């Protein structure tokens, strides 16, 4: 999923520092374990691809470590 200017992405920080994420009103859930808590990180600039290296955000599942990539 590509998040453009018209897309809305919301995060809510929980007491333990993890985040719940909502995109266009839909809660993000891990496709592996169905967990709804994530850590946010900017992706490392290691690929040498302009479209991937600029503005890529990752949400990492706090339970199993599955990584969601958003450009």
C-alpha positions as CSV (number, residue, x, y, z in Angstrom):
1,X,0.0,0.0,0.0
2,X,1.4,3.4,-0.9
3,X,0.4,6.2,1.4
4,X,-0.2,9.4,-0.6
5,X,-1.1,12.9,0.6
6,X,-4.8,12.0,0.8
7,X,-4.2,8.9,2.9
8,X,-4.5,9.2,6.7
9,X,-2.2,7.3,9.0
10,X,-2.6,7.6,12.8
11,X,-0.6,6.2,15.6
12,X,-1.5,6.1,19.2
13,X,1.3,5.5,21.7
14,X,0.5,2.9,24.4
15,X,1.9,2.9,28.0
16,X,4.6,0.4,27.1
17,X,5.9,2.6,24.2
18,X,4.4,0.5,21.5
19,X,2.0,2.0,18.9
20,X,-1.4,1.1,17.6
21,X,-1.7,2.1,13.9
22,X,-4.8,3.1,11.9
23,X,-4.7,3.7,8.1
24,X,-7.7,5.3,6.5
25,X,-9.8,4.3,9.6
26,X,-8.7,0.6,9.5
27,X,-6.7,-0.7,12.4
28,X,-3.4,-2.3,11.3
29,X,-3.0,-5.9,12.6
30,X,-0.1,-8.3,12.0
31,X,-0.8,-10.8,9.2
32,X,1.2,-13.5,11.0
33,X,0.0,-13.3,14.6
34,X,-2.9,-10.7,14.5
35,X,-1.1,-8.6,17.1
36,X,-2.1,-4.9,17.0
37,X,1.0,-3.3,18.6
38,X,4.0,-2.1,16.7
39,X,7.3,-0.2,16.9
40,X,7.8,2.5,14.2
41,X,11.2,2.9,12.5
42,X,12.5,4.7,9.4
43,X,13.9,2.2,7.0
44,X,17.7,2.1,6.6
45,X,19.0,3.8,3.4
46,X,20.8,0.7,2.1
47,X,19.1,-0.2,-1.1
48,X,20.3,2.6,-3.4
49,X,16.7,3.0,-4.8
50,X,15.4,6.5,-4.5
51,X,11.8,5.5,-4.2
52,X,12.6,3.1,-1.4
53,X,15.2,5.2,0.4
54,X,13.2,8.4,0.8
55,X,10.2,8.4,3.2
56,X,9.9,4.7,3.8
57,X,8.4,3.9,7.2
58,X,8.3,0.5,8.9
59,X,6.0,-0.8,11.6
60,X,7.5,-3.8,13.3
61,X,5.1,-6.2,15.2
62,X,6.0,-6.3,18.9
63,X,5.0,-9.9,19.1
64,X,6.6,-11.7,16.2
65,X,8.8,-9.1,14.5
66,X,6.9,-9.1,11.1
67,X,7.8,-5.8,9.3
68,X,5.2,-3.7,7.4
69,X,6.8,-1.4,4.8
70,X,5.0,1.8,3.7
71,X,6.4,4.1,1.0
